[in-house]
Amino acid sequence: MAAAAAGLSWRRVSSFTGPVPRSRHGHRAVAIRELVIIFGGGNEGIADELHVYNTVTNQWFLPAVRGDIPPGCAAHGFVCDGTRILVFGGMVEYGRYSNDLYELQASRWLWKKVKPQAPSTGSPPCPRLGHSFSLYGNKCYLFGGLANESEDSNNNVPRYLNDFYELELQHGSGVVGWSIPVTKGILPSPRESHTAIVYCRKDLGSPKMYIFGGMCGCRLNDLWELDIETMTWSRPETKGTVPLPRSLHTANVIGNKMYVFGGWVPQSAGGEISAHDGEWKCTGSFSYLNLDTTEWIGLISDCQEDKSNSLPGPRAGHCAVAVGTRLYIWSGRDGYRKAWNNQVCCKDLWYLDTEKPPAPSQVQLIRATTNSFQVKWDEVPTVEGYLLQLHADSPVPSGAGTPGTGVPETSMQSSQGSGSSLHQTPQSLPSVPYPELKMDHPSQTNNVIPNVQVSLSSNSLLKVEGKEKVAAPENKITQETMKNHADATGFKDSNAPSLLPVCTSSPQTSANLGELHDSDKRTVNPDASVSSTVSSTQSMVTQQAVKTESSSTNGAVVKDETSLTTFNSKSEAAETACAMPSTRVSPGQTNDSHSSKPPQRQMAPAKARDRQWYDVGIFKNSSAVVSQFYLLPEETLSISNKMESANVPDYRLLKKQDLFPGTVYRFRVAAINGCGVGPFSKISEFKTCIPGFPGAPSTVKITKSVDCIHLSWEPPASPSGNILEYSAYLAIRSTQLQENPSQLVFMRIYCGLKTSCIVTGAQLSNAHVDYTSRPAIVFRISAKNERGYGPATQVRWLQGKAGARR
């Protein structure tokens, strides 16, 4: 079957940077999030370096490993359990094999030689190569391989193995020991250079190990199944065309499919081959086995010619690893030149997206201005970009807009190293600090503020960019590590359950992203904090009535008055005359909470609104500043919706439309990979602003003392008048949180002109610990001018492993 007909779109990676490892075969690879880690193999000598490839940044690097560094090996066992990697056996030099076991803690790049206990019955595994080493749960399963019967490494006497061992692991680090399981059924025949994978169906839950192919004097293409729960071997019946017998191939599980690529296969009878090349050849054939139906599907046949270089060439002894739903293949040998007595190795790196990407998270609002939105969404692994679309409640003039200038350049560099993404649910902000006072401008619009996180653990990040190598916390690789590694300070966005609805109010408004660890007593370095800055015309903020109630909580009374504020976008939207931006709108659903207020412009008919989705553009990163969108030609508006499989238009030929103030826009986003455009996210809804209110306080510092903490901040960069007072809030425990965990309850702990306050131990004892991302206590700080309160800055104070303060 042709690759195009099978819907395959292999991509060759050519733009990588860093120290590229020399080509080889017999190496092994595993993936830790988006990092591909490669060890061993040989080509003019056995390689002993550990190479890492970052699939996000397309960067190779050599981590500074330490500890009991193993010798180079080839055709070894290589498995990954979280952030630790186990290496067993392999060929350490010609004719000399190993049965040593090494563990690599990838969070610290620390090697350790481990010595498992011998089995209670029988001997431990003998030295070998070409075995399979598979992980499921806390156990590794070793099968087969090739041993050297001769004690003289120069006198190789091969012995094919079919012994079966189980290695029990300790949690986090170390091993317990080997055991020889008692199995039922007939063992697979002896073999080496086979593959073994473990798969567990979601509906049945019984894990199975599948062994395919290998070598035992001749190549094999038999399939064996081991039920790990009952330890029963069987030969499953398969449908479809079984791949040719092969060895030194790869097999990887993605979803419910086992993808088999390459290897040594028989030379076809009709093929042209010179006398000295023998009867075997490398192949570039590609198939998968549906593990639910045990049906083989051929994707690239062995005889298929590829003169366009759009497919990986034939190879054996390569490595293949799955990163999400993307399959990567690197190096391997493409033949054996007997006349030259050397291997010919490939140098290329390829990947294949096996399915369309899943729908991203809903579009999240960071801040809004009168004519723009700064938005983001959670990253989707292994994608090439994102298609962002919007449609407006108000009709878009067909002749409006300005000539397009190509794909918009409004995308922002997202903080891809974040351990948690920026998640903001629009909520309401108290228009005045005291619940009994009335607000002066009840008809303005509310929007969302930036959520803030400060992390002081910059020295705990695993830096893998360039030649920097800083150790990460033991036994784990932080999510910061596995992202873009661009931010060595550790200042990241956070996953907040709710946010105060506000807007920026000046050409430049910054909000410091802050997260502080409970165990850290240092002060947040303001120069190290990330600032989100919007350069635009005057922005605006909205005020809205908020449900409040008085409460006397343990020692938390400030100025003899305590405001207990519940932020709930639904209840506030029902009580006010202005539209609340909602990120909880499912596809096709509209938010009619604004219907009680006459719109500024006539609403488009419902059917017309449903079909008028406009492209904002295609963005490489998961964030964007949206100030315009592209107008599609009139004839395309008759389409009910942009089809997910439709071709992306040439933006240079389209006109652009600016956003209007005080207008509700709905957003959705879809990810793009080699298989095309995936499904769209759920719909989010935001409203542009009206100017006049102060910006968010900035440069928040948190200093921990023995029995209290000290909060301080700097005034907004754009006060839009005189700052009358600041308010600081603390998220507290409440019975309402049990009913709706996403509805945070805030108690005001400070109100005054000073830009600092003390949070006492008594107040902290009543704090709610938010587990939406990492455990954290949540603070919010906002400023008030003559118009009212502006956006708040939210700070998440990390509590570490200790968790809540109870």
Secondary structure, DSSP 4 states (H G I P E B T S, - for coil): --TTTTT--EEE----BS-PPPP-BS-EEEEETTEEEEE--BSSSB---EEEEETTTTEEE----EESPPPP-BS-EEEEETTEEEEEEEEEETTEEEEEEEEEETTTTEEEEE-PBPPSSSPPPPSBBS-EEEEETTEEEEEEEEEE--SSTTS--EEEEEEEEEEEEPSSS-EEEEE----BSPPPPP-BS-EEEEEE-TTT--EEEEEEEEESSSEEEEEEEEETTTTEEE----BSPPPPPBBS-EEEEETTEEEEE--EEEPPTTS---GGG-SEEEB--EEEEETTTTEEEEEE-TT---SSS-SPPPBBS-EEEEETTEEEEE--EEEEETTTTEEEE---EEEEE-SPPPPPPPPEEEEE-SS-EEEE----TT-SEEEEEEEESSPPPTT-SEE--SS--------TT-SS--B--B---BSSSSTTSPPS-TTSPP----EEE----GGGS---STT---PPPTT---TTTTTT---TT-----B-S-B------SS----B-EEEETT--SPP-GGGS-B-----S--B---B---EEE---TT--BTTB-EEEE--HHHHHHHSSSPPP-S-BPTT----TTTTS--SSPPPPHHHHHH--EEEEEESSSEEEESEEEEPPGGGGGSSS--TTSPPP-GGGSEEEEPPTT-EEEEEEEEEETTEEEEEPPBEEEE---B-S----EEEEEEE-SSEEEEEEE--S--SS---EEEEEEEE--HHHHH-TTS-EEEEEEEESSSEEEEEHHHHTTBPEE-SSSSEEEEEEEEEETTEEEEEEEEEEE-GGG----
